[in-house]
Amino acid sequence: MSSGRWFVSPAVDLLFCCGGALWLLVACHYAFGWQLRYAMDGPGVFAGSVAALIGVICLSDAHVAASLFRFYGTDKLRQRNRAVSYLIPAALACLGIASLFNTAILALGLRAYLLLITHHLAWQTYGIVLLYCRKQGSTLSPQRKLGLKLFFSALTLHGMAQQLGNPKFLSVGSIFSTPFLTVSEGVVATTQAVLIAALLLVVLQNIRVKSQDRLPFPCWLLFGTSVLIYSFAIEILQVFWLYVPAFFHGSQYLVVLASTGLSGGQRDQDRASRSVLSELGRDENTSFWLWAMAIGVAIYIGIPTTLSHFGFNLITAFNAVFWSVNLLHFAIDSVMWKGEKVARRETA
């Protein structure tokens, strides 16, 4: 396939956009004893810790910082969304500070993050599915778009039901010793059945159309990974979610940015024909990525460490910064994806 059918290249897309790196890391986790949560003295702990740390700094934290950088650096987006630009950050900053002093607010903020991350991951993947269809020439009718929306809505509901139905799912320790809200196993099973039905609808819709309009192969990989990260036994899901935020979600975002040049400029035909390494290694792209990583480290490590020197517990400070910054990221990402949709309509 031509390079125009992929964001960067088949290898990079399959590894860092469609979930390949996530599956490889989970395989290594079991093959080489990276039992981070169960055998902290095992021989594979160091390797697993390094892999997770690299992912957090280079991909997960960097993609949050990159979204802030791109949003506040784009006048049109910032001016069109003043509430997201100014009011929401101010409110989250106040609540984040309050959560340093009040455990109930901290727990509520973290719960909000853990529930909304499901929506955030699902709908970014939906946007990427639409982009793959556009890049690879698949035309989607309104009915097929509705089918995709139903699938990702069902995915969101099932992920949230998993959270509320199993207190161990993505739990963060004793801060959630008091249940926030619970649902029965029957509700979780029902949402899973709805998700399977929605996926079957997408499959049936795909079978009924012309071959050139069928969903591209990367879309099916995205569907599969998106469903499976909520479908295994809890012990396996905990392993997956060590790597999902960095090596599935954060890496997706950076791959999409890389398709236009990480710093934001469109790739011309000359640059599209270059190798992946030479493209990603250009000075402006390297600088952008390094800045994103530096901003991420400053936010998630620098601020909590500074607060700890003023008497706050380091873990509490990290959690307060983490949930408030990530909820801002969710809001910013939402309006940025809507902005991309408007821009595509204007250029169509």
N, C-alpha and C positions, 0 to 999 in steps of 0.2 A: 504494500500500500504506500501511497505517496505520503510525504511528511505532513501535508495539509490535512490528512485524515486523523492525525493524532495531535495532541497538545505539544509534545516535544518529540518523541520517537516511540515506536512500539515497545522497546525495552523499558524505557523510563515510565511510560504510561502504565504498562502492565504491573510494574513493581510498585510505583509510588502513587498511582491514581486509582487503580482497580483492585488493590489489596494484596498484590503479590508479596511485598515486603512483610506485611503483617503475617501472612501464612507461613513464610519462611522463618520468621522469628519465633512464632509459636511452635513450629516443628523443632527448631533449635532448643527452645525452652525445655521440651520433653526429651529430646535426643541427648543433650549434653548436661542435663541436670541443673538447669537454671531455675531451681525451685525457690524463687525469691520469697514467697509467702509461707512456705512450709518447711524448708530446711536451710535456715540462714547460715549454717556452717558448712554447706555442701561445696564441692569443688567448683561447681559452675556458677556460684553466686557472684563472683567478681565479674565474669563475662556478661552475665545477665544484667547486672547493675550498670555496667558500662554501656551496654546496648540501650537500656531504658534511658539513661542519662543523656546519651547522645541524641536520642529521639526527642526528648523533652526540650533540650537547648536548641538543637538545629532545626527542628520541625515544629513541634507543638507551640512552644513559647514564641518562636520566630514567626509563626503564621499569625498569632494574635497581634504581635507587634506590627507585622506587615499590614494587617487590616487597618490598624489605627493610623499608621503612616500614610497609607493610600487614601483613607477617608479624609483625614484632616489636611492632606496635601492637595485635595481636589476641591476647588472653590465651588463648582456647580453642585456637587453632592452636599457639601457642608451647608451652603446657603439654602438648598432645597429642603433640608432636613434639620431645621434649627433645634427642634426638640431633642433629637438624637445627638446633635452637636454640642448642646450646652445644658439643657435641663436634665436629661437623664444622667449625664456624667456627674452633675452637681448633686443630684439626689442619691446616686450610688456612692459617691464619696462620703456624704453625710452618714448613710447607713453603714458603710464600711468602717468608718471611725467609731460609730456606735457599737458595732459588733466586736470591737476590741475590748469593750467594757461589759458587754452583755452577752452571755453565752446563748441565750434564747434567740437573739437576733442573728448571731453567728450560725447557729444550727439552721435557722430558717433560710438564711442566704445560701448555705451549702446545699440544702434540700432543693431550693429553687434551681441552683446550678445543675444538680444531678438529674432533675426531672427535665429541664429545658435542653440539656445536652442532647437528649434523644431527638427532639425536634430539630435542633441545630444541625446535627449530623445528617439526619434524613433529608432535609430540604436542601442542603448543599449538594448532596448526591443527586437529588432530583434535577437541580440546575445543571450538573455535570452531564447527566443523561441527555438532557435537551441539547447541550452543546455538542456532544458526540453525534447525535442525530443530525444536527445542522452541518457539522464538519464532514460527515460521511454520506450526506445526501439522502437521508431518510426523512420523508415527509410524514408528519404526524397530523392526523385529523383531530378536530375538537374532541371527538369521542375517545380517541386513543390518549390524548393529553389528560382527559378526565379519568381514564383508567389508571394512568400513572399517578395522578394526584390521589386517587383512592388508595392505591398501593402504599404510597409514602405516608398518607394519613393513618392507614392501618398499622404501618410500621411504627409510627410515632406513638400511637395509642398502646401498642403491645409493649414497646420499650418502657413506657411510663407504668403500665400495669405490672411489668416485671419488677420495677423499682418498688412499687407500693405493696406488691404481694409477697416480696421476699426481702426482709430487712438486711440480709447479708449481701444482696446484689449491689455492687459498687458502694458498699458501706464504708464509712470512714471512722470506725471505732466508737468509743463510748459517748461521743457527742450526740449520737442518735439512740441512746439507750431508751428514751421515751419515744414511742411511735408517733410519727407526724400524722400519718393517715394510712390506713391499711385497706386492702381489697382482698377478697377471697381467692382461693385457687381456681374456683369456677370462673371468675372474671378474667383471670390470666389465661386460662384455657380458651375462653370465648374469644378474647382478642387475638390469640394465636390462630384460631380457626378462621377468623375474619381476615387475618393477614394472608393465610394460605389461599383463601378464596379470591382475594384481591390479586395475588400473584398469578393464579390460574386465569383470571380475567385478562390480565396483560398478555399471558401466553396465547390465549385463544384469539385475542384481537390481533396479535402479531401473525398468527397462522393465516388469518383471513385476508391479509393484504398482499400486494405484489411483492416479489422478492426484493426489489430495489428499495422498498419502503419499510422493510423489516428492521427491527432494532439492531444496531451494530453489536458485534461480539463483546466489546468492552462494557456495554450496558448490562449484559447478562452476568458478567463477573461482578459488577457493582451490586446488582440485585442479590446475587448469591451471598456475597460477603455481608451485605446489610442485614439480611435475614439471619444468617448463622451467628452473628455476634450477639444475638439475643436468644438463641435457641438451644445451646448446649446445657449440660448440667452446670450447676453453680460453680463447682470447683474449676471447670474448664473455662467458664466465662470470666472468672477472675484473672486467669492467665491472659486471655485475649485482651481484656481491658487494661492490662499493663501497657499494651502497645497500640491499641486502637486510636487514642487521641493524637499520637505522633505519626504513626506509620500507616494510617488509613485516612484520617481526617485532615491533620495538619499538612501532610505531604500532598494530599489532593489539591489543597488551596495553593501551595507553592508551585505545583506542576502547572496549574491553570495560569498563574502569574508568569511562569517561565515561557508559556506559549506566546506571550506578547513582549517578552523581555521583562525580567523581574522588576526593573525600574519603571516599567509602564509603557514604553514605546512599542509600537507595532513592529513585528519582525518583517523585514522585506524579503523578497525572493532570494537575494544573495545569502542573507543570514539564515534563511530556512534550509538552505542546502548544506550548511556547515555541520560538522559533527556536533553531537550533543555536548561533549565536554568543552569544545571551543566556544559554543554558544553560551553555556552556563558560566564559563570562565572569563567572559568579557569583563573588563574593568567595572562598567556600570552595574552589571548584574552581581558581581562579587561584592562590590561596595554595598549594594542594597541589602544583600543577604547578611553581610557582616553587621550592618547597622541594625537590621531586624533582630539578629541574635543578641547584639549588645543591649538593645532596648528591652528585649525579653528578660535578659539577665538582670538589668537594672530594676525592672518592675517586680519580678518574682523572687529575686534573691536580694537585691540591693535595698529595696524598701523594707521588707521584713527584718533584715539584719540591722538596719538603722533603727527601726522601732525597738528591737530587742535591747539596744544600748540605752534606751530611755525607760527600761523597766518592764516592757511588755514581753510576755512569753513568745518565743520565736515561732512555735507552731501556730499559736493563736494569730499572731501577726501575719504569717504566711496565708492562713486560711481566710482571713479578712480581706487581704489584698487579692487573693485568688478568686474568690466568688464575685467580688465587686467588679474587678477588671474583666472577668469573663462574661458577666452579664452585659457589660457595655459592649464587649466584642460581639455578642449575639445580636444586639440591637443594630450595631454598625454593619455587620455582615448582611443582615436582612435588607437594609436599605441599599447596600451596595449591589446585591443581586438584583433587586428591583430596578436599580439604576442601569445595570447592564441590559436588562430586558427592554427598558425604555430606549436605550441607545441603539439596540439592534432594530427596534421598530422604526426609529428615525432614519437609520441608514438603509433600511430595506427598500 
